[in-house]
Amino acid sequence: MRSFLRKILHFVLKTAVVLFVASLLLTVAYCWINPPITPLMISRAIDGAPINKTWQPINEISPNLICASIASEDNNFLGHRGFDIGAIYDAIDEHNKGKRQRGASTISQQTAKNVFLWSGRSWVRKGLEVYFTFLIEHLWDKERIMEVYLNVAETGKGIFGVETAARKYDDRSAAKPNTRQAVCIACVLPNPLVRSPKTVPQKNRSKYNITYKRTEQTPYPF
């Protein structure tokens, strides 16, 4: 029995080391290589949705889109190392008061989840999200995190990246949207299966107005 348990322990430890090294190497590779596919893309394809994506380098994405994404999703993007502790405390406080919970997930966390992990809310997935967020914050710079985020984030069912969204909804490249168009796309990111850039200003007026105002006040970070 002891011999059997030692073999099991050895197998578990060996598997953990292999997975750790593989995750580290993949994260390092993505410093320069654009992720060709993500778990969510695979999930959408299994569900029968066509996968529409076009990679756009960060220097060819409009500053309006970058600033709108920060304004909508992560006001403190440049000021944290992956986790916005202030936003987490605010979310906990609102939960304890029975108020509608605000999101505390940073762009770094969302990027880690989108690139490496599956959808879901299990503690295992959340723990892995923390791990991959730590990796990308220490191996990528903020510009790379933003570039990957804006290219893999879902902006509609089977639609990934701001370039694809800009061409679908506004018939223009992601290099050219004005502030209003950029805000409409950014406001979709928290719930891309329900919201559409075409209807955000009417159906999500409060979110749109707040994000628009914040976008105008957000300096270009790069």
ChimeraX commands (.cxc) that place a marker at each C-alpha (Angstrom):
marker #1 position 0.00,0.00,0.00 radius 0.5
marker #1 position 2.81,2.42,0.86 radius 0.5
marker #1 position 4.51,1.65,-2.43 radius 0.5
marker #1 position 1.27,2.33,-4.28 radius 0.5
marker #1 position 0.75,5.64,-2.48 radius 0.5
marker #1 position 4.32,6.69,-3.26 radius 0.5
marker #1 position 3.70,5.98,-6.94 radius 0.5
marker #1 position 0.52,8.04,-6.86 radius 0.5
marker #1 position 2.31,10.91,-5.12 radius 0.5
marker #1 position 5.20,10.71,-7.57 radius 0.5
marker #1 position 2.77,10.81,-10.49 radius 0.5
marker #1 position 0.92,13.81,-9.07 radius 0.5
marker #1 position 4.12,15.73,-8.40 radius 0.5
marker #1 position 5.50,14.90,-11.83 radius 0.5
marker #1 position 2.26,16.02,-13.49 radius 0.5
marker #1 position 2.26,19.26,-11.49 radius 0.5
marker #1 position 5.85,20.04,-12.55 radius 0.5
marker #1 position 5.07,19.30,-16.21 radius 0.5
marker #1 position 1.97,21.52,-16.13 radius 0.5
marker #1 position 3.87,24.31,-14.38 radius 0.5
marker #1 position 6.70,24.25,-16.93 radius 0.5
marker #1 position 4.26,24.06,-19.84 radius 0.5
marker #1 position 2.22,27.01,-18.57 radius 0.5
marker #1 position 5.38,29.04,-18.01 radius 0.5
marker #1 position 6.74,28.28,-21.48 radius 0.5
marker #1 position 3.40,29.08,-23.12 radius 0.5
marker #1 position 3.12,32.39,-21.30 radius 0.5
marker #1 position 6.68,33.31,-22.31 radius 0.5
marker #1 position 5.96,32.34,-25.92 radius 0.5
marker #1 position 2.90,34.61,-25.96 radius 0.5
marker #1 position 5.16,37.55,-25.20 radius 0.5
marker #1 position 5.85,37.54,-28.95 radius 0.5
marker #1 position 3.51,34.97,-30.51 radius 0.5
marker #1 position -0.15,35.93,-30.88 radius 0.5
marker #1 position -2.46,33.29,-29.34 radius 0.5
marker #1 position -3.94,31.43,-32.34 radius 0.5
marker #1 position -7.03,30.23,-30.47 radius 0.5
marker #1 position -8.52,30.32,-26.97 radius 0.5
marker #1 position -10.64,27.89,-24.94 radius 0.5
marker #1 position -13.69,30.14,-25.38 radius 0.5
marker #1 position -13.25,30.15,-29.15 radius 0.5
marker #1 position -13.15,26.37,-29.08 radius 0.5
marker #1 position -16.29,26.32,-26.92 radius 0.5
marker #1 position -18.15,28.62,-29.32 radius 0.5
marker #1 position -17.07,26.48,-32.28 radius 0.5
marker #1 position -18.39,23.36,-30.54 radius 0.5
marker #1 position -21.70,25.18,-30.05 radius 0.5
marker #1 position -21.81,25.80,-33.80 radius 0.5
marker #1 position -20.94,29.50,-33.87 radius 0.5
marker #1 position -18.52,30.61,-36.61 radius 0.5
marker #1 position -15.30,32.08,-35.22 radius 0.5
marker #1 position -14.63,35.56,-36.56 radius 0.5
marker #1 position -11.33,37.12,-35.53 radius 0.5
marker #1 position -8.67,39.34,-37.05 radius 0.5
marker #1 position -5.54,40.26,-35.13 radius 0.5
marker #1 position -4.73,43.97,-35.01 radius 0.5
marker #1 position -1.37,45.18,-33.61 radius 0.5
marker #1 position -1.64,47.62,-30.73 radius 0.5
marker #1 position -0.15,50.45,-32.78 radius 0.5
marker #1 position -3.00,50.04,-35.27 radius 0.5
marker #1 position -5.77,50.18,-32.67 radius 0.5
marker #1 position -7.33,53.56,-32.09 radius 0.5
marker #1 position -6.38,55.33,-28.84 radius 0.5
marker #1 position -10.12,55.89,-28.45 radius 0.5
marker #1 position -10.68,52.13,-28.17 radius 0.5
marker #1 position -7.83,51.67,-25.73 radius 0.5
marker #1 position -8.98,54.52,-23.50 radius 0.5
marker #1 position -12.63,53.40,-23.70 radius 0.5
marker #1 position -11.68,49.87,-22.67 radius 0.5
marker #1 position -9.77,51.17,-19.66 radius 0.5
marker #1 position -12.66,53.49,-18.78 radius 0.5
marker #1 position -15.19,50.68,-19.04 radius 0.5
marker #1 position -13.30,47.76,-17.51 radius 0.5
marker #1 position -10.31,48.84,-15.42 radius 0.5
marker #1 position -9.73,52.48,-14.45 radius 0.5
marker #1 position -6.58,51.58,-12.55 radius 0.5
marker #1 position -5.04,49.43,-15.31 radius 0.5
marker #1 position -1.62,51.08,-15.13 radius 0.5
marker #1 position -1.64,51.37,-11.34 radius 0.5
marker #1 position -1.97,47.73,-10.28 radius 0.5
marker #1 position -0.02,44.51,-10.78 radius 0.5
marker #1 position -2.96,42.42,-11.91 radius 0.5
marker #1 position -5.37,42.86,-8.99 radius 0.5
marker #1 position -7.20,46.05,-8.02 radius 0.5
marker #1 position -7.40,45.69,-4.25 radius 0.5
marker #1 position -9.54,48.81,-3.87 radius 0.5
marker #1 position -12.11,47.53,-6.36 radius 0.5
marker #1 position -12.16,44.14,-4.59 radius 0.5
marker #1 position -12.89,45.79,-1.21 radius 0.5
marker #1 position -15.62,47.92,-2.80 radius 0.5
marker #1 position -17.22,44.83,-4.34 radius 0.5
marker #1 position -17.13,43.01,-0.98 radius 0.5
marker #1 position -18.63,46.04,0.76 radius 0.5
marker #1 position -21.48,46.27,-1.74 radius 0.5
marker #1 position -22.11,42.53,-1.41 radius 0.5
marker #1 position -22.30,42.80,2.38 radius 0.5
marker #1 position -24.77,45.68,2.08 radius 0.5
marker #1 position -26.95,43.69,-0.29 radius 0.5
marker #1 position -26.36,46.04,-3.18 radius 0.5
marker #1 position -25.85,45.08,-6.79 radius 0.5
marker #1 position -22.31,43.79,-7.03 radius 0.5
marker #1 position -19.81,45.67,-9.15 radius 0.5
marker #1 position -17.15,43.89,-11.14 radius 0.5
marker #1 position -13.67,43.79,-9.61 radius 0.5
marker #1 position -11.95,41.84,-12.37 radius 0.5
marker #1 position -9.08,43.74,-13.99 radius 0.5
marker #1 position -8.12,43.73,-17.66 radius 0.5
marker #1 position -5.13,41.57,-16.68 radius 0.5
marker #1 position -7.41,39.01,-15.04 radius 0.5
marker #1 position -9.77,39.01,-18.00 radius 0.5
marker #1 position -6.84,38.53,-20.38 radius 0.5
marker #1 position -5.54,35.58,-18.34 radius 0.5
marker #1 position -9.01,34.02,-18.28 radius 0.5
marker #1 position -9.66,34.62,-21.99 radius 0.5
marker #1 position -6.32,33.28,-23.21 radius 0.5
marker #1 position -5.70,30.30,-20.95 radius 0.5
marker #1 position -8.90,29.18,-19.24 radius 0.5
marker #1 position -12.43,27.94,-19.74 radius 0.5
marker #1 position -15.65,29.71,-18.83 radius 0.5
marker #1 position -17.12,29.10,-15.41 radius 0.5
marker #1 position -17.06,30.24,-11.80 radius 0.5
marker #1 position -15.44,27.32,-9.97 radius 0.5
marker #1 position -12.78,27.87,-7.33 radius 0.5
marker #1 position -10.34,25.84,-9.42 radius 0.5
marker #1 position -10.77,28.15,-12.40 radius 0.5
marker #1 position -10.53,31.23,-10.19 radius 0.5
marker #1 position -7.33,29.94,-8.62 radius 0.5
marker #1 position -5.81,29.31,-12.05 radius 0.5
marker #1 position -6.90,32.80,-13.11 radius 0.5
marker #1 position -4.90,34.25,-10.20 radius 0.5
marker #1 position -1.90,32.15,-11.21 radius 0.5
marker #1 position -1.97,33.16,-14.89 radius 0.5
marker #1 position -2.64,36.80,-14.01 radius 0.5
marker #1 position 0.50,36.76,-11.87 radius 0.5
marker #1 position 2.45,35.25,-14.77 radius 0.5
marker #1 position 1.40,37.71,-17.45 radius 0.5
marker #1 position 1.86,40.70,-15.15 radius 0.5
marker #1 position 5.47,39.65,-14.57 radius 0.5
marker #1 position 6.31,38.35,-18.05 radius 0.5
marker #1 position 4.40,40.78,-20.29 radius 0.5
marker #1 position 4.34,44.54,-20.19 radius 0.5
marker #1 position 1.07,46.47,-19.94 radius 0.5
marker #1 position 1.04,47.26,-23.64 radius 0.5
marker #1 position 1.22,43.56,-24.52 radius 0.5
marker #1 position -1.54,42.73,-22.02 radius 0.5
marker #1 position -3.77,45.37,-23.61 radius 0.5
marker #1 position -2.93,44.20,-27.14 radius 0.5
marker #1 position -3.83,40.59,-26.36 radius 0.5
marker #1 position -6.95,41.60,-24.44 radius 0.5
marker #1 position -8.33,43.71,-27.29 radius 0.5
marker #1 position -7.70,40.91,-29.77 radius 0.5
marker #1 position -9.17,37.95,-27.89 radius 0.5
marker #1 position -12.05,39.51,-25.94 radius 0.5
marker #1 position -15.45,38.38,-27.15 radius 0.5
marker #1 position -17.53,41.22,-28.62 radius 0.5
marker #1 position -20.48,39.12,-29.78 radius 0.5
marker #1 position -21.21,35.42,-30.14 radius 0.5
marker #1 position -18.34,34.03,-32.20 radius 0.5
marker #1 position -16.93,37.55,-32.69 radius 0.5
marker #1 position -13.53,38.13,-31.11 radius 0.5
marker #1 position -11.40,41.25,-30.93 radius 0.5
marker #1 position -12.09,44.91,-31.50 radius 0.5
marker #1 position -10.97,44.80,-35.14 radius 0.5
marker #1 position -13.69,42.30,-36.03 radius 0.5
marker #1 position -16.25,44.22,-33.97 radius 0.5
marker #1 position -15.39,47.56,-35.58 radius 0.5
marker #1 position -15.69,46.12,-39.08 radius 0.5
marker #1 position -18.93,44.30,-38.32 radius 0.5
marker #1 position -20.77,47.08,-36.53 radius 0.5
marker #1 position -19.27,50.24,-38.04 radius 0.5
marker #1 position -17.73,48.98,-41.28 radius 0.5
marker #1 position -14.35,50.44,-40.38 radius 0.5
marker #1 position -11.02,49.33,-38.98 radius 0.5
marker #1 position -10.27,49.38,-35.26 radius 0.5
marker #1 position -7.76,52.10,-36.10 radius 0.5
marker #1 position -10.50,54.59,-36.95 radius 0.5
marker #1 position -13.47,54.66,-34.54 radius 0.5
marker #1 position -14.37,57.96,-32.93 radius 0.5
marker #1 position -15.07,58.23,-29.21 radius 0.5
marker #1 position -18.75,57.32,-29.49 radius 0.5
marker #1 position -18.06,54.21,-31.57 radius 0.5
marker #1 position -15.20,53.15,-29.30 radius 0.5
marker #1 position -17.37,53.51,-26.19 radius 0.5
marker #1 position -20.15,51.45,-27.80 radius 0.5
marker #1 position -17.71,48.58,-28.40 radius 0.5
marker #1 position -16.13,48.87,-24.94 radius 0.5
marker #1 position -19.52,48.78,-23.22 radius 0.5
marker #1 position -20.21,45.39,-24.82 radius 0.5
marker #1 position -17.17,43.69,-23.23 radius 0.5
marker #1 position -18.76,42.81,-19.85 radius 0.5
marker #1 position -21.68,40.99,-21.51 radius 0.5
marker #1 position -21.08,40.40,-25.22 radius 0.5
marker #1 position -23.83,37.81,-25.67 radius 0.5
marker #1 position -26.52,40.26,-24.53 radius 0.5
marker #1 position -25.25,43.69,-25.52 radius 0.5
marker #1 position -24.57,45.00,-29.00 radius 0.5
marker #1 position -22.64,48.15,-29.99 radius 0.5
marker #1 position -25.64,49.13,-32.07 radius 0.5
marker #1 position -28.02,49.25,-29.10 radius 0.5
marker #1 position -25.79,50.16,-26.13 radius 0.5
marker #1 position -26.58,53.93,-26.18 radius 0.5
marker #1 position -30.31,53.18,-25.92 radius 0.5
marker #1 position -30.51,49.99,-23.84 radius 0.5
marker #1 position -27.52,50.67,-21.55 radius 0.5
marker #1 position -27.67,54.46,-21.38 radius 0.5
marker #1 position -26.20,54.79,-17.87 radius 0.5
marker #1 position -23.21,52.53,-18.67 radius 0.5
marker #1 position -22.68,54.35,-21.95 radius 0.5
marker #1 position -22.79,57.85,-20.41 radius 0.5
marker #1 position -20.42,56.97,-17.55 radius 0.5
marker #1 position -17.96,55.24,-19.88 radius 0.5
marker #1 position -18.07,58.10,-22.38 radius 0.5
marker #1 position -17.25,60.65,-19.69 radius 0.5
marker #1 position -14.45,58.50,-18.26 radius 0.5
marker #1 position -13.03,57.91,-21.74 radius 0.5
marker #1 position -12.69,61.64,-22.34 radius 0.5
marker #1 position -10.79,61.90,-19.03 radius 0.5
marker #1 position -8.53,58.87,-19.61 radius 0.5
marker #1 position -5.07,59.72,-21.00 radius 0.5
marker #1 position -3.59,57.42,-23.64 radius 0.5
marker #1 position -1.43,55.01,-21.59 radius 0.5
marker #1 position 1.25,54.07,-24.12 radius 0.5
marker link #1:1,2 radius 0.2
marker link #1:2,3 radius 0.2
marker link #1:3,4 radius 0.2
marker link #1:4,5 radius 0.2
marker link #1:5,6 radius 0.2
marker link #1:6,7 radius 0.2
marker link #1:7,8 radius 0.2
marker link #1:8,9 radius 0.2
marker link #1:9,10 radius 0.2
marker link #1:10,11 radius 0.2
marker link #1:11,12 radius 0.2
marker link #1:12,13 radius 0.2
marker link #1:13,14 radius 0.2
marker link #1:14,15 radius 0.2
marker link #1:15,16 radius 0.2
marker link #1:16,17 radius 0.2
marker link #1:17,18 radius 0.2
marker link #1:18,19 radius 0.2
marker link #1:19,20 radius 0.2
marker link #1:20,21 radius 0.2
marker link #1:21,22 radius 0.2
marker link #1:22,23 radius 0.2
marker link #1:23,24 radius 0.2
marker link #1:24,25 radius 0.2
marker link #1:25,26 radius 0.2
marker link #1:26,27 radius 0.2
marker link #1:27,28 radius 0.2
marker link #1:28,29 radius 0.2
marker link #1:29,30 radius 0.2
marker link #1:30,31 radius 0.2
marker link #1:31,32 radius 0.2
marker link #1:32,33 radius 0.2
marker link #1:33,34 radius 0.2
marker link #1:34,35 radius 0.2
marker link #1:35,36 radius 0.2
marker link #1:36,37 radius 0.2
marker link #1:37,38 radius 0.2
marker link #1:38,39 radius 0.2
marker link #1:39,40 radius 0.2
marker link #1:40,41 radius 0.2
marker link #1:41,42 radius 0.2
marker link #1:42,43 radius 0.2
marker link #1:43,44 radius 0.2
marker link #1:44,45 radius 0.2
marker link #1:45,46 radius 0.2
marker link #1:46,47 radius 0.2
marker link #1:47,48 radius 0.2
marker link #1:48,49 radius 0.2
marker link #1:49,50 radius 0.2
marker link #1:50,51 radius 0.2
marker link #1:51,52 radius 0.2
marker link #1:52,53 radius 0.2
marker link #1:53,54 radius 0.2
marker link #1:54,55 radius 0.2
marker link #1:55,56 radius 0.2
marker link #1:56,57 radius 0.2
marker link #1:57,58 radius 0.2
marker link #1:58,59 radius 0.2
marker link #1:59,60 radius 0.2
marker link #1:60,61 radius 0.2
marker link #1:61,62 radius 0.2
marker link #1:62,63 radius 0.2
marker link #1:63,64 radius 0.2
marker link #1:64,65 radius 0.2
marker link #1:65,66 radius 0.2
marker link #1:66,67 radius 0.2
marker link #1:67,68 radius 0.2
marker link #1:68,69 radius 0.2
marker link #1:69,70 radius 0.2
marker link #1:70,71 radius 0.2
marker link #1:71,72 radius 0.2
marker link #1:72,73 radius 0.2
marker link #1:73,74 radius 0.2
marker link #1:74,75 radius 0.2
marker link #1:75,76 radius 0.2
marker link #1:76,77 radius 0.2
marker link #1:77,78 radius 0.2
marker link #1:78,79 radius 0.2
marker link #1:79,80 radius 0.2
marker link #1:80,81 radius 0.2
marker link #1:81,82 radius 0.2
marker link #1:82,83 radius 0.2
marker link #1:83,84 radius 0.2
marker link #1:84,85 radius 0.2
marker link #1:85,86 radius 0.2
marker link #1:86,87 radius 0.2
marker link #1:87,88 radius 0.2
marker link #1:88,89 radius 0.2
marker link #1:89,90 radius 0.2
marker link #1:90,91 radius 0.2
marker link #1:91,92 radius 0.2
marker link #1:92,93 radius 0.2
marker link #1:93,94 radius 0.2
marker link #1:94,95 radius 0.2
marker link #1:95,96 radius 0.2
marker link #1:96,97 radius 0.2
marker link #1:97,98 radius 0.2
marker link #1:98,99 radius 0.2
marker link #1:99,100 radius 0.2
marker link #1:100,101 radius 0.2
marker link #1:101,102 radius 0.2
marker link #1:102,103 radius 0.2
marker link #1:103,104 radius 0.2
marker link #1:104,105 radius 0.2
marker link #1:105,106 radius 0.2
marker link #1:106,107 radius 0.2
marker link #1:107,108 radius 0.2
marker link #1:108,109 radius 0.2
marker link #1:109,110 radius 0.2
marker link #1:110,111 radius 0.2
marker link #1:111,112 radius 0.2
marker link #1:112,113 radius 0.2
marker link #1:113,114 radius 0.2
marker link #1:114,115 radius 0.2
marker link #1:115,116 radius 0.2
marker link #1:116,117 radius 0.2
marker link #1:117,118 radius 0.2
marker link #1:118,119 radius 0.2
marker link #1:119,120 radius 0.2
marker link #1:120,121 radius 0.2
marker link #1:121,122 radius 0.2
marker link #1:122,123 radius 0.2
marker link #1:123,124 radius 0.2
marker link #1:124,125 radius 0.2
marker link #1:125,126 radius 0.2
marker link #1:126,127 radius 0.2
marker link #1:127,128 radius 0.2
marker link #1:128,129 radius 0.2
marker link #1:129,130 radius 0.2
marker link #1:130,131 radius 0.2
marker link #1:131,132 radius 0.2
marker link #1:132,133 radius 0.2
marker link #1:133,134 radius 0.2
marker link #1:134,135 radius 0.2
marker link #1:135,136 radius 0.2
marker link #1:136,137 radius 0.2
marker link #1:137,138 radius 0.2
marker link #1:138,139 radius 0.2
marker link #1:139,140 radius 0.2
marker link #1:140,141 radius 0.2
marker link #1:141,142 radius 0.2
marker link #1:142,143 radius 0.2
marker link #1:143,144 radius 0.2
marker link #1:144,145 radius 0.2
marker link #1:145,146 radius 0.2
marker link #1:146,147 radius 0.2
marker link #1:147,148 radius 0.2
marker link #1:148,149 radius 0.2
marker link #1:149,150 radius 0.2
marker link #1:150,151 radius 0.2
marker link #1:151,152 radius 0.2
marker link #1:152,153 radius 0.2
marker link #1:153,154 radius 0.2
marker link #1:154,155 radius 0.2
marker link #1:155,156 radius 0.2
marker link #1:156,157 radius 0.2
marker link #1:157,158 radius 0.2
marker link #1:158,159 radius 0.2
marker link #1:159,160 radius 0.2
marker link #1:160,161 radius 0.2
marker link #1:161,162 radius 0.2
marker link #1:162,163 radius 0.2
marker link #1:163,164 radius 0.2
marker link #1:164,165 radius 0.2
marker link #1:165,166 radius 0.2
marker link #1:166,167 radius 0.2
marker link #1:167,168 radius 0.2
marker link #1:168,169 radius 0.2
marker link #1:169,170 radius 0.2
marker link #1:170,171 radius 0.2
marker link #1:171,172 radius 0.2
marker link #1:172,173 radius 0.2
marker link #1:173,174 radius 0.2
marker link #1:174,175 radius 0.2
marker link #1:175,176 radius 0.2
marker link #1:176,177 radius 0.2
marker link #1:177,178 radius 0.2
marker link #1:178,179 radius 0.2
marker link #1:179,180 radius 0.2
marker link #1:180,181 radius 0.2
marker link #1:181,182 radius 0.2
marker link #1:182,183 radius 0.2
marker link #1:183,184 radius 0.2
marker link #1:184,185 radius 0.2
marker link #1:185,186 radius 0.2
marker link #1:186,187 radius 0.2
marker link #1:187,188 radius 0.2
marker link #1:188,189 radius 0.2
marker link #1:189,190 radius 0.2
marker link #1:190,191 radius 0.2
marker link #1:191,192 radius 0.2
marker link #1:192,193 radius 0.2
marker link #1:193,194 radius 0.2
marker link #1:194,195 radius 0.2
marker link #1:195,196 radius 0.2
marker link #1:196,197 radius 0.2
marker link #1:197,198 radius 0.2
marker link #1:198,199 radius 0.2
marker link #1:199,200 radius 0.2
marker link #1:200,201 radius 0.2
marker link #1:201,202 radius 0.2
marker link #1:202,203 radius 0.2
marker link #1:203,204 radius 0.2
marker link #1:204,205 radius 0.2
marker link #1:205,206 radius 0.2
marker link #1:206,207 radius 0.2
marker link #1:207,208 radius 0.2
marker link #1:208,209 radius 0.2
marker link #1:209,210 radius 0.2
marker link #1:210,211 radius 0.2
marker link #1:211,212 radius 0.2
marker link #1:212,213 radius 0.2
marker link #1:213,214 radius 0.2
marker link #1:214,215 radius 0.2
marker link #1:215,216 radius 0.2
marker link #1:216,217 radius 0.2
marker link #1:217,218 radius 0.2
marker link #1:218,219 radius 0.2
marker link #1:219,220 radius 0.2
marker link #1:220,221 radius 0.2
marker link #1:221,222 radius 0.2
view
